[in-house]
């Protein structure tokens, strides 16, 4: 590249103006103001990064807490379901037991009724047989007995009753 140091050349004037501008800026301390602005900006960015890190750590802690609570809730739900199953099984066993007891009581009640019916039927049969025996005996006695036999039979019956009562 070729530099022309001719005072009429615009390149030299632009160069000198740039140098004067830079010297004026250094004189007035603009470089310090720019550096302090950049430092402030860097500090602000650092603070924001620290805040972001802190928020990220809080979020991770909160997320871990929620995961732990979720696991605890799942465990609790499993325990509740397990307890409900055990309770349902116990209730079913108790219901079966109660049903068996009721069926046994009803069977016993039915057997008692049958036994009572048998006793009553047997008593009725005996009474009926006794009635029939009396009727048959009465018929035989009427047909085979005469008046004299009748009087001796009554007298002998009265004597036997008298002996039985003493």
PAVEX-617537 format. One line per field, with one value per atom (N, C-alpha, C): chain; atom name; x, y, z. Coordinates in steps of 0.02 Angstrom, whole numbers. Atoms other than C-alpha are relative to their C-alpha. Layout:
<recs>
ch = (A | ...)
at = (CA | ...)
u = (X | ...)
v = (Y | ...)
w = (Z | ...)
</recs>
This chain:
<recs>
ch = (A | A | A | A | A | A | A | A | A | A | A | A | A | A | A | A | A | A | A | A | A | A | A | A | A | A | A | A | A | A | A | A | A | A | A | A | A | A | A | A | A | A | A | A | A | A | A | A | A | A | A | A | A | A | A | A | A | A | A | A | A | A | A | A | A | A | A | A | A | A | A | A | A | A | A | A | A | A | A | A | A | A | A | A | A | A | A | A | A | A | A | A | A | A | A | A | A | A | A | A | A | A | A | A | A | A | A | A | A | A | A | A | A | A | A | A | A | A | A | A | A | A | A | A | A | A | A | A | A | A | A | A | A | A | A | A | A | A | A | A | A | A | A | A | A | A | A | A | A | A | A | A | A | A | A | A | A | A | A | A | A | A | A | A | A | A | A | A | A | A | A | A | A | A | A | A | A | A | A | A | A | A | A | A | A | A | A | A | A | A | A | A | A | A | A | A | A | A | A | A | A | A | A | A | A | A | A | A | A | A | A | A | A | A | A | A | A | A | A | A | A | A | A | A | A | A | A | A | A | A | A | A | A | A | A | A | A | A | A | A | A | A | A | A | A | A | A | A | A | A | A | A | A | A | A | A | A | A | A | A | A | A | A | A | A | A | A | A | A | A | A | A | A | A | A | A | A | A | A | A | A | A | A | A | A | A | A | A | A | A | A | A | A | A | A | A | A | A | A | A | A | A | A | A | A | A | A | A | A | A | A | A | A | A | A | A | A | A | A | A | A | A | A | A | A | A | A | A | A | A | A | A | A | A | A | A | A | A | A | A | A | A | A | A | A | A | A | A | A | A | A | A | A | A | A | A | A | A | A | A | A | A | A | A | A | A | A | A | A | A | A | A | A | A | A | A | A | A | A | A | A | A | A | A | A | A | A | A | A | A | A | A | A | A | A | A | A | A | A | A | A | A | A | A | A | A | A | A | A | A | A | A | A | A | A | A | A | A | A | A | A | A | A | A | A | A | A | A | A | A | A | A | A | A | A | A | A | A | A | A | A | A | A | A | A | A | A | A | A | A | A | A | A | A | A | A | A | A | A | A | A | A | A | A | A | A | A | A | A | A | A | A | A | A | A | A | A | A | A | A | A | A | A | A | A | A | A | A | A | A | A | A | A | A | A | A | A | A)
at = (N | CA | C | N | CA | C | N | CA | C | N | CA | C | N | CA | C | N | CA | C | N | CA | C | N | CA | C | N | CA | C | N | CA | C | N | CA | C | N | CA | C | N | CA | C | N | CA | C | N | CA | C | N | CA | C | N | CA | C | N | CA | C | N | CA | C | N | CA | C | N | CA | C | N | CA | C | N | CA | C | N | CA | C | N | CA | C | N | CA | C | N | CA | C | N | CA | C | N | CA | C | N | CA | C | N | CA | C | N | CA | C | N | CA | C | N | CA | C | N | CA | C | N | CA | C | N | CA | C | N | CA | C | N | CA | C | N | CA | C | N | CA | C | N | CA | C | N | CA | C | N | CA | C | N | CA | C | N | CA | C | N | CA | C | N | CA | C | N | CA | C | N | CA | C | N | CA | C | N | CA | C | N | CA | C | N | CA | C | N | CA | C | N | CA | C | N | CA | C | N | CA | C | N | CA | C | N | CA | C | N | CA | C | N | CA | C | N | CA | C | N | CA | C | N | CA | C | N | CA | C | N | CA | C | N | CA | C | N | CA | C | N | CA | C | N | CA | C | N | CA | C | N | CA | C | N | CA | C | N | CA | C | N | CA | C | N | CA | C | N | CA | C | N | CA | C | N | CA | C | N | CA | C | N | CA | C | N | CA | C | N | CA | C | N | CA | C | N | CA | C | N | CA | C | N | CA | C | N | CA | C | N | CA | C | N | CA | C | N | CA | C | N | CA | C | N | CA | C | N | CA | C | N | CA | C | N | CA | C | N | CA | C | N | CA | C | N | CA | C | N | CA | C | N | CA | C | N | CA | C | N | CA | C | N | CA | C | N | CA | C | N | CA | C | N | CA | C | N | CA | C | N | CA | C | N | CA | C | N | CA | C | N | CA | C | N | CA | C | N | CA | C | N | CA | C | N | CA | C | N | CA | C | N | CA | C | N | CA | C | N | CA | C | N | CA | C | N | CA | C | N | CA | C | N | CA | C | N | CA | C | N | CA | C | N | CA | C | N | CA | C | N | CA | C | N | CA | C | N | CA | C | N | CA | C | N | CA | C | N | CA | C | N | CA | C | N | CA | C | N | CA | C | N | CA | C | N | CA | C | N | CA | C | N | CA | C | N | CA | C | N | CA | C | N | CA | C | N | CA | C | N | CA | C | N | CA | C | N | CA | C | N | CA | C | N | CA | C | N | CA | C | N | CA | C | N | CA | C | N | CA | C | N | CA | C | N | CA | C | N | CA | C | N | CA | C | N | CA | C | N | CA | C | N | CA | C | N | CA | C | N | CA | C | N | CA | C | N | CA | C)
u = (41 | 0 | 45 | -39 | 59 | -32 | 25 | 45 | 25 | -17 | 42 | -4 | -1 | 96 | -11 | 16 | 30 | -53 | 48 | -61 | -70 | 65 | -201 | -36 | 29 | -233 | -50 | 49 | -391 | 18 | -19 | -313 | 39 | -40 | -188 | -46 | 45 | -327 | -47 | 42 | -436 | 42 | -44 | -287 | 13 | -14 | -244 | -63 | 62 | -427 | -13 | 9 | -435 | 48 | -50 | -275 | -21 | 21 | -337 | -62 | 61 | -505 | 19 | -21 | -420 | 37 | -37 | -303 | -50 | 50 | -452 | -40 | 38 | -546 | 42 | -43 | -397 | 9 | -9 | -376 | -61 | 61 | -556 | -18 | 10 | -547 | -58 | 54 | -673 | 17 | -19 | -574 | -15 | 17 | -599 | -75 | 73 | -784 | -24 | 19 | -796 | 19 | -22 | -694 | -45 | 44 | -802 | -70 | 65 | -961 | 4 | -8 | -893 | 7 | -7 | -843 | -69 | 66 | -1017 | -44 | 38 | -1094 | 22 | -26 | -981 | -23 | 22 | -1026 | -75 | 71 | -1211 | -13 | 6 | -1192 | 20 | -21 | -1096 | -53 | 54 | -1232 | -60 | 56 | -1365 | 15 | -19 | -1269 | -2 | 3 | -1250 | -73 | 72 | -1437 | -31 | 26 | -1474 | 23 | -25 | -1362 | -39 | 37 | -1448 | -72 | 69 | -1620 | -1 | -4 | -1565 | 8 | -9 | -1505 | -65 | 64 | -1669 | -50 | 45 | -1765 | 17 | -20 | -1663 | -19 | 19 | -1691 | -76 | 73 | -1877 | -22 | 17 | -1883 | 15 | -17 | -1794 | -51 | 51 | -1917 | -65 | 63 | -2065 | 6 | -10 | -1991 | -5 | 3 | -1968 | -72 | 69 | -2145 | -43 | 37 | -2210 | 12 | -15 | -2120 | -35 | 34 | -2188 | -75 | 72 | -2363 | -15 | 10 | -2344 | 5 | -7 | -2283 | -61 | 59 | -2427 | -61 | 56 | -2550 | 4 | -8 | -2478 | -18 | 17 | -2493 | -76 | 73 | -2673 | -35 | 31 | -2716 | 11 | -15 | -2629 | -44 | 43 | -2722 | -72 | 70 | -2886 | -11 | 6 | -2853 | -3 | 1 | -2814 | -67 | 65 | -2970 | -56 | 52 | -3075 | 3 | -7 | -3004 | -26 | 24 | -3038 | -76 | 73 | -3214 | -33 | 28 | -3243 | 3 | -7 | -3177 | -53 | 50 | -3288 | -70 | 66 | -3438 | -13 | 8 | -3408 | -13 | 8 | -3391 | -71 | 67 | -3551 | -53 | 48 | -3643 | -1 | -3 | -3582 | -35 | 32 | -3638 | -76 | 72 | -3809 | -30 | 25 | -3827 | -1 | 0 | -3777 | -58 | 56 | -3904 | -66 | 62 | -4040 | -7 | 2 | -3993 | -19 | 16 | -3998 | -73 | 70 | -4165 | -46 | 40 | -4232 | 2 | -5 | -4166 | -43 | 41 | -4249 | -74 | 70 | -4413 | -19 | 13 | -4398 | -6 | 2 | -4361 | -66 | 64 | -4511 | -58 | 54 | -4619 | -1 | -3 | -4557 | -31 | 27 | -4596 | -75 | 72 | -4766 | -35 | 31 | -4802 | -1 | -3 | -4745 | -53 | 51 | -4857 | -69 | 65 | -5002 | -13 | 7 | -4968 | -15 | 12 | -4959 | -72 | 68 | -5119 | -52 | 46 | -5203 | -1 | -4 | -5140 | -35 | 33 | -5200 | -75 | 71 | -5369 | -27 | 22 | -5378 | 1 | -4 | -5323 | -59 | 56 | -5455 | -65 | 61 | -5587 | -5 | 1 | -5535 | -14 | 12 | -5530 | -73 | 71 | -5699 | -45 | 41 | -5769 | 3 | -8 | -5696 | -36 | 32 | -5756 | -76 | 72 | -5932 | -26 | 22 | -5940 | 8 | -16 | -5864 | -23 | 16 | -5922 | -75 | 70 | -6082 | -6 | 12 | -6159 | 33 | -30 | -6094 | 75 | -72 | -5917 | 17 | -12 | -5932 | 3 | 1 | -5976 | 62 | -60 | -5833 | 62 | -57 | -5711 | 3 | 1 | -5765 | 22 | -17 | -5749 | 75 | -72 | -5576 | 41 | -35 | -5522 | 0 | 4 | -5581 | 48 | -47 | -5481 | 72 | -68 | -5323 | 16 | -11 | -5345 | 10 | -8 | -5365 | 69 | -68 | -5203 | 52 | -50 | -5112 | 2 | 1 | -5167 | 28 | -27 | -5112 | 72)
v = (-57 | 0 | 62 | -61 | 175 | 57 | -58 | 327 | 63 | -64 | 498 | 52 | -50 | 634 | 70 | -65 | 774 | 33 | -33 | 904 | 7 | -6 | 911 | -67 | 67 | 726 | -10 | 9 | 683 | -57 | 56 | 523 | 25 | -26 | 622 | 37 | -37 | 734 | -47 | 49 | 585 | -34 | 32 | 503 | 46 | -47 | 662 | 12 | -10 | 687 | -59 | 59 | 509 | 1 | -3 | 531 | 54 | -54 | 697 | -23 | 25 | 617 | -49 | 50 | 472 | 33 | -34 | 589 | 39 | -38 | 699 | -48 | 48 | 548 | -25 | 21 | 491 | 56 | -57 | 665 | 9 | -8 | 675 | -64 | 61 | 498 | -44 | 40 | 420 | -74 | 71 | 259 | -29 | 23 | 249 | -10 | 6 | 281 | -62 | 59 | 148 | -64 | 58 | 27 | -12 | 8 | 62 | -23 | 23 | 40 | -74 | 71 | -124 | -43 | 37 | -177 | -7 | 2 | -130 | -51 | 48 | -228 | -71 | 67 | -377 | -21 | 16 | -367 | -16 | 14 | -359 | -69 | 66 | -511 | -54 | 49 | -602 | -8 | 3 | -558 | -39 | 35 | -618 | -75 | 71 | -781 | -33 | 27 | -804 | -11 | 6 | -771 | -59 | 56 | -894 | -66 | 61 | -1025 | -15 | 8 | -996 | -23 | 21 | -1009 | -71 | 68 | -1165 | -51 | 44 | -1244 | -6 | 3 | -1197 | -43 | 40 | -1271 | -74 | 70 | -1431 | -28 | 21 | -1440 | -11 | 6 | -1410 | -60 | 58 | -1539 | -65 | 59 | -1666 | -10 | 5 | -1626 | -27 | 25 | -1652 | -73 | 71 | -1816 | -43 | 37 | -1873 | -4 | 0 | -1821 | -45 | 43 | -1909 | -74 | 69 | -2069 | -18 | 12 | -2052 | -9 | 6 | -2026 | -66 | 64 | -2178 | -57 | 51 | -2281 | -2 | -4 | -2219 | -28 | 26 | -2258 | -76 | 73 | -2434 | -30 | 25 | -2457 | 2 | -6 | -2395 | -55 | 52 | -2513 | -69 | 64 | -2657 | -10 | 4 | -2619 | -12 | 10 | -2607 | -71 | 69 | -2776 | -47 | 43 | -2853 | 7 | -10 | -2774 | -35 | 33 | -2837 | -76 | 73 | -3013 | -19 | 14 | -3007 | 4 | -8 | -2944 | -59 | 57 | -3083 | -63 | 58 | -3214 | 4 | -8 | -3142 | -12 | 10 | -3139 | -74 | 72 | -3321 | -35 | 30 | -3366 | 14 | -18 | -3271 | -39 | 38 | -3354 | -73 | 70 | -3526 | -8 | 4 | -3491 | 5 | -6 | -3433 | -63 | 62 | -3586 | -57 | 52 | -3698 | 10 | -12 | -3613 | -18 | 17 | -3630 | -75 | 73 | -3812 | -31 | 25 | -3842 | 13 | -16 | -3753 | -46 | 46 | -3859 | -70 | 67 | -4018 | -3 | -2 | -3965 | -3 | 2 | -3934 | -70 | 68 | -4103 | -48 | 44 | -4188 | 10 | -14 | -4100 | -29 | 27 | -4150 | -76 | 72 | -4330 | -21 | 16 | -4330 | 8 | -13 | -4253 | -53 | 51 | -4375 | -67 | 63 | -4521 | -1 | -4 | -4460 | -8 | 5 | -4443 | -73 | 70 | -4618 | -44 | 40 | -4690 | 11 | -15 | -4600 | -33 | 30 | -4658 | -76 | 73 | -4837 | -20 | 15 | -4831 | 4 | -6 | -4768 | -59 | 57 | -4903 | -65 | 60 | -5035 | -1 | -3 | -4975 | -17 | 13 | -4975 | -75 | 71 | -5150 | -43 | 39 | -5214 | 7 | -10 | -5136 | -42 | 38 | -5218 | -75 | 71 | -5387 | -16 | 12 | -5371 | -1 | -3 | -5325 | -63 | 59 | -5468 | -64 | 63 | -5601 | -2 | 0 | -5551 | -1 | 1 | -5589 | 45 | -45 | -5490 | -26 | 28 | -5610 | 10 | -9 | -5603 | 74 | -71 | -5418 | 21 | -19 | -5402 | -26 | 27 | -5517 | 38 | -38 | -5422 | 68 | -65 | -5255 | -7 | 10 | -5322 | -14 | 15 | -5392 | 62 | -62 | -5226 | 48 | -44 | -5130 | -24 | 27 | -5245 | 17 | -13 | -5221 | 74 | -72 | -5033 | 16 | -11 | -5037 | -21 | 23 | -5136 | 48 | -45 | -5019 | 67 | -66 | -4863 | -3 | 4 | -4927 | -9)
w = (0 | 0 | 0 | 10 | -40 | 39 | -37 | 79 | -33 | 30 | 7 | 55 | -53 | 129 | -27 | 30 | 24 | 44 | -43 | 134 | -31 | 32 | 8 | -5 | 6 | 18 | 59 | -53 | 115 | 48 | -42 | 186 | 60 | -55 | 291 | 48 | -44 | 360 | 40 | -35 | 405 | 54 | -48 | 490 | 59 | -53 | 588 | 42 | -38 | 638 | 46 | -41 | 702 | 59 | -54 | 803 | 51 | -45 | 875 | 41 | -34 | 918 | 55 | -50 | 1007 | 58 | -52 | 1103 | 44 | -38 | 1154 | 45 | -40 | 1214 | 59 | -55 | 1317 | 51 | -43 | 1386 | 46 | -40 | 1445 | 39 | -39 | 1517 | -26 | 28 | 1401 | 5 | -4 | 1402 | 69 | -67 | 1591 | 8 | -4 | 1573 | -38 | 39 | 1438 | 38 | -38 | 1544 | 61 | -58 | 1698 | -22 | 26 | 1593 | -19 | 18 | 1526 | 63 | -64 | 1703 | 34 | -30 | 1766 | -37 | 41 | 1622 | 16 | -17 | 1660 | 69 | -68 | 1845 | 0 | 5 | 1801 | -30 | 31 | 1688 | 50 | -50 | 1826 | 54 | -51 | 1953 | -28 | 30 | 1833 | -6 | 4 | 1805 | 69 | -68 | 1993 | 22 | -17 | 2016 | -38 | 40 | 1875 | 29 | -32 | 1958 | 64 | -62 | 2124 | -13 | 18 | 2045 | -28 | 26 | 1953 | 57 | -58 | 2116 | 40 | -35 | 2200 | -38 | 42 | 2054 | 5 | -6 | 2064 | 69 | -67 | 2252 | 4 | 1 | 2227 | -41 | 41 | 2088 | 37 | -39 | 2198 | 56 | -53 | 2338 | -28 | 31 | 2221 | -20 | 16 | 2159 | 63 | -63 | 2339 | 25 | -22 | 2383 | -45 | 46 | 2227 | 18 | -19 | 2277 | 66 | -64 | 2455 | -12 | 15 | 2385 | -34 | 33 | 2272 | 51 | -52 | 2419 | 45 | -42 | 2526 | -36 | 39 | 2386 | -4 | 2 | 2370 | 68 | -67 | 2559 | 11 | -8 | 2555 | -40 | 42 | 2411 | 32 | -32 | 2500 | 62 | -59 | 2662 | -19 | 23 | 2567 | -23 | 21 | 2488 | 60 | -60 | 2657 | 36 | -33 | 2731 | -39 | 40 | 2586 | 8 | -10 | 2606 | 69 | -68 | 2794 | 3 | 0 | 2763 | -37 | 37 | 2635 | 44 | -45 | 2758 | 55 | -53 | 2896 | -27 | 30 | 2778 | -12 | 10 | 2731 | 66 | -66 | 2915 | 27 | -23 | 2959 | -38 | 41 | 2814 | 22 | -21 | 2868 | 68 | -66 | 3048 | -7 | 10 | 2988 | -31 | 31 | 2877 | 50 | -53 | 3023 | 48 | -46 | 3136 | -33 | 34 | 3005 | -9 | 6 | 2976 | 67 | -67 | 3164 | 16 | -11 | 3173 | -39 | 41 | 3031 | 29 | -31 | 3114 | 63 | -61 | 3278 | -18 | 21 | 3187 | -24 | 24 | 3101 | 59 | -59 | 3268 | 38 | -34 | 3348 | -40 | 43 | 3199 | 7 | -8 | 3217 | 67 | -66 | 3404 | 0 | 2 | 3372 | -42 | 42 | 3230 | 35 | -37 | 3337 | 55 | -53 | 3479 | -30 | 33 | 3358 | -22 | 22 | 3288 | 60 | -60 | 3464 | 25 | -24 | 3514 | -46 | 48 | 3355 | 8 | -10 | 3384 | 64 | -63 | 3564 | -9 | 13 | 3506 | -40 | 41 | 3375 | 41 | -42 | 3503 | 49 | -46 | 3626 | -37 | 39 | 3490 | -18 | 19 | 3435 | 62 | -61 | 3614 | 21 | -19 | 3648 | -45 | 47 | 3492 | 16 | -16 | 3539 | 65 | -64 | 3717 | -8 | 9 | 3663 | -36 | 38 | 3542 | 41 | -34 | 3657 | 72 | -70 | 3829 | 11 | -22 | 3913 | 59 | -56 | 4054 | 62 | -60 | 4188 | -2 | 7 | 4122 | 10 | -5 | 4116 | 72 | -70 | 4300 | 35 | -32 | 4354 | -23 | 28 | 4241 | 33 | -32 | 4317 | 72 | -70 | 4493 | 6 | -2 | 4458 | -17 | 17 | 4378 | 58 | -58 | 4530 | 53 | -50 | 4644 | -20 | 23 | 4538 | 6 | -7 | 4539 | 73 | -71 | 4726 | 24 | -18 | 4744 | -28 | 33 | 4624 | 35 | -32 | 4717 | 70 | -68 | 4888 | -5)
</recs>
